[in-house]
């Protein structure tokens, strides 16, 4: 009798989804880098954004997510988040057009560290000394990649760092977003805002008629960016956050491979060391966050056992 192969666990499936999803994002970046060799940056962003917004709108219509909820003051959070995404997109793609794919991707891996630090400073989230030390080491890795010297810093490396700042602001605003705001509404509003921003930017450029090859590449960017979004969401829903989240860093491996075989780029030893520090400290930070969440859950369970009346009251007040 032929043995039936065991199905992969939820965490294993989540890791696979996240790895392929990161590949989708990096392939999208590589394709945009190729498109920008023919088209001005704003035009490339506008064309990709138009296609992406159309696809998001169709998906939102199909699932009934086009109905606007009662937003109250949340609309300003959505506007601010969309503006932050516009800044992150512009500065990241500008850096990407002028730097090796793997180098820009490595700098962007610092975003989880800046988010953890900013959440502690602005949202008063607790930050232990271990995670603080890991963040400091991660920033040393960023300095190894950027390498400021007597002649100054590469301006496009600064653009990549500014993109990290905007991405951090975007994610902090996302944390403040109420659960009543649908994710598809955020995705659609963000895609629309980036498209409008790029459309205004094209007014200062001469419009270039895209070739069939560029249209094909732009169509492929939409496919891969949607693949990245879809699989990264699926990954977080089927597995444990602490196990799946570190697989986001596989994006750097994909960037190294594509950078070598598509663009002929390979980072030097110092850049590789800096990237390793960023990834290592990022994974450690995620591990510590998972430990802290587990300890808090245990503490709540212990309090519920010791004070059942308090537990019942808490459950009742949460509706």
C-alpha positions in Angstrom: 0.0 0.0 0.0 1.4 3.3 -1.0 1.7 5.7 2.0 -0.2 8.9 1.7 2.1 11.9 2.1 1.4 14.0 5.1 -0.2 17.4 4.6 2.1 20.3 5.5 1.2 22.0 8.8 -0.4 25.4 9.0 2.9 27.0 9.8 4.7 25.2 6.9 2.0 26.4 4.5 2.2 29.9 5.9 6.0 29.9 5.5 5.5 28.8 1.8 2.9 31.4 1.2 5.0 34.2 2.7 8.1 33.1 0.8 6.3 33.1 -2.5 4.5 36.3 -1.6 7.9 38.0 -1.0 9.0 36.7 -4.3 6.0 38.4 -5.9 6.9 41.8 -4.3 10.6 41.6 -5.4 9.8 40.5 -8.9 7.4 43.5 -9.1 10.3 45.7 -8.0 12.6 44.2 -10.6 10.0 44.6 -13.4 9.5 48.3 -12.4 13.2 48.8 -12.6 13.2 47.4 -16.1 10.2 49.6 -17.1 11.9 52.7 -15.8 14.7 52.2 -18.3 12.3 53.2 -21.0 9.6 55.3 -19.2 9.9 58.3 -16.8 9.4 57.2 -13.2 6.1 59.1 -12.6 4.6 57.7 -15.8 5.6 54.1 -14.9 4.0 54.5 -11.4 0.9 56.1 -13.0 0.4 53.3 -15.5 1.0 50.5 -12.9 -1.2 52.3 -10.4 -4.1 52.7 -12.9 -4.1 49.0 -13.6 -3.7 48.1 -9.9 -6.5 50.4 -8.9 -8.8 49.0 -11.5 -8.1 45.4 -10.4 -8.6 46.4 -6.7 -11.9 48.1 -7.5 -13.1 45.0 -9.4 -12.2 42.8 -6.4 -13.8 45.2 -3.9 -17.0 45.3 -6.1 -17.1 41.5 -6.3 -16.8 41.0 -2.5 -19.1 43.9 -1.7 -16.4 46.1 -0.1 -17.2 49.3 -2.0 -19.7 50.4 0.6 -18.2 53.1 2.8 -18.5 52.5 6.5 -19.2 55.2 9.1 -15.7 56.7 9.2 -16.2 59.7 11.5 -12.6 61.1 12.0 -11.0 57.9 10.6 -11.1 59.4 7.1 -8.1 61.6 8.0 -6.2 58.5 9.1 -6.9 57.0 5.7 -5.8 60.2 4.0 -2.6 60.4 6.0 -1.9 56.7 5.4 -2.4 57.2 1.7 0.0 60.2 1.6 2.6 58.2 3.6 2.3 55.4 1.0 2.8 58.0 -1.8 6.0 59.1 -0.1 7.2 55.6 0.4 6.5 54.6 -3.2 8.2 57.6 -4.7 11.4 57.5 -2.6 11.7 53.7 -2.8 11.3 53.5 -6.5 13.6 56.5 -7.1 16.3 54.7 -5.0 15.5 51.5 -6.9 16.1 53.1 -10.3 19.6 54.2 -9.3 20.9 51.5 -6.9 21.2 47.7 -7.0 18.0 45.8 -6.2 19.5 43.9 -3.4 21.0 47.0 -1.7 17.7 48.9 -1.7 15.8 45.8 -0.5 18.4 45.3 2.3 17.9 48.9 3.5 14.1 48.4 3.4 14.4 45.4 5.7 15.1 48.0 8.5 11.5 49.0 8.5 10.4 46.4 11.2 13.1 47.9 13.5 12.0 51.5 12.9 8.4 50.5 13.5 9.2 48.8 16.8 11.2 51.8 18.0 8.6 54.3 16.8 5.7 52.4 18.4 7.6 52.6 21.7 8.2 56.3 21.3 4.9 57.5 19.9 2.4 54.8 20.8 3.9 54.0 24.3 4.3 50.3 23.4 6.8 48.6 25.8 10.3 48.0 24.5 12.6 45.9 26.6 16.4 46.4 26.7 17.0 43.3 24.5 14.9 44.5 21.6 16.3 48.0 22.0 19.8 46.6 21.8 18.8 44.5 18.7 17.4 47.7 17.1 20.7 49.5 17.7 22.7 46.7 16.1 20.3 46.7 13.2 21.0 50.4 12.7 24.7 49.6 12.6 23.9 47.3 9.7 22.1 50.1 7.9 25.2 52.3 8.4 27.4 49.5 6.9 25.2 49.5 3.8 24.9 53.3 3.5 28.5 53.9 4.5 28.7 57.6 5.2 32.2 59.0 4.6 34.1 62.2 4.1 32.6 62.6 0.6 29.1 62.3 2.1 26.3 59.8 1.6 24.9 58.5 -1.7 21.8 60.6 -2.2 19.9 57.6 -3.4 20.7 55.7 -0.2 19.2 58.6 1.7 16.1 58.2 -0.6 15.9 54.6 0.5 16.1 55.6 4.2 13.4 58.2 3.6 11.2 55.5 2.1 11.8 53.5 5.3 10.6 56.5 7.3 7.4 56.8 5.2 6.8 53.1 5.4 7.1 53.3 9.2 4.6 56.2 9.4 2.2 54.2 7.1 2.3 51.2 9.4 1.9 53.2 12.6 -1.2 54.9 11.1 -2.4 51.4 10.2 -2.1 50.3 13.8 -4.3 53.3 14.8 -6.9 52.3 12.2 -10.1 50.9 13.7 -11.0 47.4 12.8 -14.3 48.7 11.3 -12.3 50.1 8.3 -12.2 47.3 5.7 -8.7 46.2 4.5 -9.9 46.3 0.9 -10.9 49.9 1.4 -7.4 50.8 2.6 -5.8 48.9 -0.3 -8.1 50.6 -2.9 -7.7 54.1 -1.4 -3.9 53.7 -1.2 -3.7 52.5 -4.8 -5.9 55.4 -6.0 -3.9 58.0 -4.0 -0.5 56.7 -5.4 -2.0 56.8 -9.0 -3.3 60.4 -8.5 0.1 61.4 -7.0 2.0 59.9 -10.0 -0.5 61.4 -12.4 0.2 64.9 -11.1 3.9 64.1 -11.3 3.6 63.3 -15.0 2.5 66.9 -15.7 6.2 67.9 -15.4 7.5 65.2 -17.7 7.2 64.6 -21.4 4.9 61.6 -22.0 6.7 58.7 -23.6 4.7 56.2 -25.6 5.3 52.8 -24.0 6.4 49.9 -26.2 4.6 46.6 -26.3 7.3 45.2 -24.1 6.8 47.9 -21.5 3.0 47.3 -21.5 3.7 43.6 -21.0 6.1 44.3 -18.1 3.6 46.7 -16.5 0.8 44.1 -16.8 3.2 41.6 -15.1 3.9 44.0 -12.3 0.2 44.1 -11.4 0.0 40.3 -11.4 3.0 40.0 -9.1 2.1 42.8 -6.7 -1.4 41.2 -6.3 0.3 37.8 -5.8 2.4 39.4 -3.1 -0.5 41.0 -1.3 -2.7 37.9 -1.5 -0.1 35.3 -0.4 1.2 37.5 2.4 -2.3 37.9 3.8 -3.0 34.2 3.4 0.3 33.4 5.2 -0.6 35.5 8.2 -4.1 33.8 8.4 -3.0 30.2 8.3 0.0 30.2 10.6 1.3 31.7 13.8 2.5 35.3 13.5 5.8 34.7 15.3 6.7 31.8 13.0 5.6 33.2 9.7 6.7 36.9 10.0 10.5 36.2 9.8 9.9 34.7 6.3 9.4 38.2 5.1 13.2 38.4 5.0 13.3 35.9 2.2 12.6 38.9 0.0 16.3 39.8 0.4 17.3 36.4 -0.9 15.0 36.9 -3.9 16.5 40.3 -4.5 20.0 38.9 -4.4 19.1 36.2 -7.0 17.3 38.6 -9.3 19.9 41.3 -8.9 22.6 38.9 -10.0 20.8 37.2 -12.9 18.8 40.1 -14.3 21.0 43.1 -13.6 24.4 41.6 -13.0 24.7 43.1 -9.5 26.1 41.5 -6.4 26.7 43.4 -3.1 30.2 43.6 -1.7 31.2 42.0 1.6 30.4 45.0 3.8 26.9 45.4 2.3 26.3 41.7 2.9 27.4 42.0 6.5 25.1 45.0 7.0 22.2 43.1 5.5 22.9 40.1 7.7 22.9 42.3 10.8 19.5 43.9 9.8 17.9 40.5 9.1 19.3 38.9 12.2 18.2 41.6 14.5 14.8 41.9 12.8 14.2 38.2 13.4 15.3 38.5 17.0 12.9 41.4 17.5 10.0 39.4 16.1 11.0 36.5 18.4 11.0 38.8 21.4 7.6 40.3 20.4 6.2 36.7 20.2 7.7 35.9 23.6 6.2 39.0 25.1 2.7 38.3 23.6 2.9 34.7 25.0 3.8 35.9 28.5 1.0 38.5 28.5 -1.5 35.8 27.4 -0.3 33.5 30.2 -0.5 36.4 32.8 -4.1 37.1 31.7 -5.0 33.5 31.9 -3.6 33.3 35.4 -5.5 36.4 36.5 -8.7 34.9 35.1 -8.2 31.8 37.1 -7.5 33.7 40.3 -10.3 36.2 39.8 -13.1 34.6 37.8 -15.5 37.5 38.7 -13.0 40.0 37.2 -12.8 37.8 34.1 -16.5 37.7 33.7 -16.8 41.4 34.1 -14.1 42.0 31.5 -15.8 39.7 29.1 -19.1 41.5 29.6 -17.7 44.9 29.0 -16.1 43.8 25.7 -19.6 43.1 24.5 
